[in-house]
Amino acid sequence: MPARPSDRPRPSPDDDLKKRIDYAVDLLDALGLGTPLHLFRLQIEQAHSRGRHTKEGKRVKLSIEDDRFEEDMAAVLTHPMMERQVHKLAWSQDGVVMSRMIVPMVAKEMSEEMDELIKGWKLPIDKVTPADMEGFEFSSLIDNCKEKAPTTWRIIGSMVGMGEKAEPGGKDKNKDGGGSDDESESSADEASQGRPRRRKDDTSEEEDEDEDGDWENVDENGNPIKKKKKKKKKKGKKKKVRKNKELMAACALALLGYAKTKNANLLQVIIGYFLMAARVPKRAIAVLSRLGICVSYESNTRMAKRLSTELRTDYRHRVKLGLCIWVWDNLNQMYGRKKTMISHQRHMSHETQTYLIFPDNSRAWAGTFLTSANIRRERALQLRLKHIKPDTAHLIEAATAFGAQILKDNFPDELAELWKEDGMPKAPAITPLPATKTHVAPIPCVRLNEGRVDETISVIDFMERETGCDGSWYGDNDIVQAHGGDFLTVRNANKALYQRVESTTVGDSKAYLESSIELFHFQMAAQSMISATHWGRDDGKDLGSISRYQQLIGDNKVDKDCKDFRACEYLHMDMLSAYFIACLMAACGADTPEALCEYLLTHQWLDFLRQVCTRLFDPLFFQNKKFNKATGEKKWKTTAGPSGGFEEDGEAEPGTDGTGNTKPRTGTGRKKKTGNKDKAPTVTPGDTNDEGPSLDFMVNNVHNIPLDNALLFTRDMLAYAELRSAIKERDPGRVVECIKFFCVCFQGTGKFNYARETIHLIACLELIWDETARDVWNHTVLVNPSGRPNKFVARDMLNEWLVKDGKKMIRPWTNQISDEYNKEHLTRQLMLMKSHLKRIRASCGAVDYKDHSQVVNSKETVDVVLKELMTEKIFHLSPVDRVKCPGEDTSMLRESPDRYSEGWRALGTGVPLTRYFKSARVNWSGDASYFTEGEVDISEERW
């Protein structure tokens, strides 16, 4: 029997450790104190009961403050022998250890980390700025949580399954951490339909066959050559968005911070503004505010007013630093009445939406203003026909490039060899713009009708007050203010200025305003002119007319007046693709699209396209095809314009020899490809001895109205396609050539609005504006709100977007009186809201459903129109006159006029330019001597 501790000698500190431990344990057992841990507990309780300043309290305090105490406690709790007991100790006796020790310690550390997070999450409503909205990123919110709250982030990461990948400094490669719910649902759907679930390492039999390949051909030694089949791209389901658990965890922390104090409202302010920009109803915002997801609707209202004030201060400051451009357009809005009348249930309000454009600082004139020295109005009287004449060579090259794009879009696989070897041609660049973001500042919508001349003056006064620059400021500094809009806007602005021409000061006369038409409405006018020219009869009996294919497709949105611009443009562009392909098929004698592809693969295809486009843009070619219905003779045997109208310094119109005869094209002989000797070229009529394509179908000596109309439509639409591409590809120089082409076409119509205004725009670009003013127009006529390449739009097109978004902000229960908040404050933030919506969607990785609806498949429309063209043989040779409708109806087919030739004939009379000279701004003083003195005489010598 071992001796009691009292019977054994007491060991010294120098004795063996085991001996000392055994003695202490036996002594505690003999005294009935249990384990050393129990003794320490009793010691703490005794010290606590007697007081901290007693001997016992000081002794315990020294023990706790000893450096070895923390190490000893950590070593005991983390020892391998305690691995199973730690959890038992934590949850035993109603979780006494967890609730009394672990939770308070962790909670204290997490609270301290939350305090650090809250310091960076304060965004007072009364101090919010547009930069706060534009600079927010969810990634910064996540990084902030990882940096300032590592313990909290680790705990939340463990709770949601991010594990070690969620530790600070690490990247969560698999943000879902075990698959998304969407994938589980899709797997369940497959199982419910009887399809077995496939593991990631499983492959189908088809894939195995593709991997094994097949044995084809043999090498020189007779060994088989193994070739792998190309895998076909399987059209699977759209890739689903996986859950971003880091983003969810960061938002949860932000929600907890907002629960602790309302000052930590960064995320709630951002989400609140997002909901307001997304036009979420205020009742829904009230519910989300109670859940802590966003700020209240009242706070959103205060924030909107604050941001509106900041934006107003910003653009009033920018106006004084350098030039800007004014743009405005009408906004017609229907408001409900409180009392419904019999005849008037709603009220139409005619208002005006304005905005400012601030160019970037990359040009030499940045930070300066246009002055009267840059505008030489007297030079308008020096306008000649040579200034209006477009560069036909450029239009031919642009049409060739667009024709190649048509082939690529419709035959991507069949003609892939062409693009690989020769590349895709591009329209020659003239003045390409850099892809820089344009700063746009919307101005509050004003309740004035710009359709009235008297209220247009009020609109100008409103712009002066809003920008803080009155008329005297423009007069004292000799500054010219550029302004743009549609034809109605420019016409009424000029009428308003004309009424004040006798005023003695610049402030009263508003003479500082320089107005010009914008490109989107010009594009609409060009499309309307093409539609009216080639529409045909409404019953669709005219072969090759737009109305015929509109009824064939069944698109009720397409009409003769082009009220739905996009719907009409889609159909016109699809018709152009079909017409151009059919024209190429007729030129090479191909009966099918496959034969056309075969021809292009074995010949000089670019020269072939260029030759066809050259014929289409030759005005003399169309003039020689026109017949007189009474005599059967050609209407025009010479140029449609005035004598020498196409000539300048002895140079003839491209495509002619100056005498009205078409010049033969050289260098277009086609070369056979030598890659595949077994492939024989397609032999067609007029295609012997490799002499080039046969264009006889264009010049046959019969009156073929459907063919003539189709060729004219193809030419007009190729010019329109170049205008459309030039705007999208940010090249104002190419736009100017299209403006000149359609300016000539407008002269051949009965409408004088854009006919005269385009002459004025050309006069400005060629004569009135000096080099600086022209450069300003080139770099501001197209704007890029996003800063992305190929996202340029016309200035008035952007104004249409603002009008549309401004209307969406109007609530159904508002009227003209209660809608001032929307017009005064929310309108200024239209661009900020649009940018904020895109930024938040992109930052959190949400699905972007775009802002436009799904359009019709162009390939299917092109196939339908092309098949109809081939069936009706529109581009085929006709041995007899084709002037009547087929079938039982023998009425005459309508002949589309050649607007380009008729335009030159009208210009040759001198009437359009004479009218322009009389209305030129330099003559607004009422002095008639401009039309009687020698230097401005309008005689034959002028032309």
Protein Blocks (a to p, Z undefined) as FASTA:
>chain_A
ZZdfklpccddfklcfklmmmmmmmmmmmnonopaklmmmmmmmmmmmnopkbmklmmmm
mmmmpmklmmmmmmmmmgmklmmmmmmmmmgghilmmmmmmmmmmmmmmmmmmmmmmmmm
gccfklccfklmmmgcfklmmmmmmmmmmmlmmmmmmmnonmmmlpghiacfblnonoaf
klmmmmmmmmmnopacddfkbccfklmmmmnopaedjdfkopacdddddddddddddddd
dddfklmmmmmmmmmmmmmpmklmmlmmmmmmmmmmnopafklmmmmmmnopaccfklmm
mmmmmmmmmmmmmmmmmmmmpccdddddddddddddfbdcfklmbccddddddddddddf
kbfkgoiacdfklpcfklmmmpcfklmpccfklmmmmmmmmmmmmmmmmmmmlmmmmmmm
nopaddddfbdcddddddddddddddddfkbmklmmmmmmmmmmmnopafklmmmnopac
dddddfklmmmmmmmmmmmmmpmbfklnommpccdddfklmmmmmmmmmmmmmnopaklp
aghiaklmmmmnopakbcfkomalmlmmmmmmmmmmmmmmmmmmmmnopabfklmmmmmm
mmcfklmmmmmmmmmmmmklmmmmpccfklopafblcdfbdehklggghiacehiahnop
acddehiaccddfkbmmlccdddehiaghlapcfklmmccbdcfklmmmmmmmmmmmmmm
mmmmmmmnopaklmmmmmmmmmmmmmmpmbfklmmmmmmmmmmmmmmpcfklmmmmmmmm
pccfkopahiaccfklmmmmmmmmmmmmpcfkbcfklmmmmmmmmmmmmmmmmmmmmmmm
mmnopacebjbdcdddfklmmmmmmmmmmmnommgccfbdcfbcehjblcdcdddddfkl
mmmmmmmnommmmmmmmmpmklmnopaklmmmmklcccfklZZ
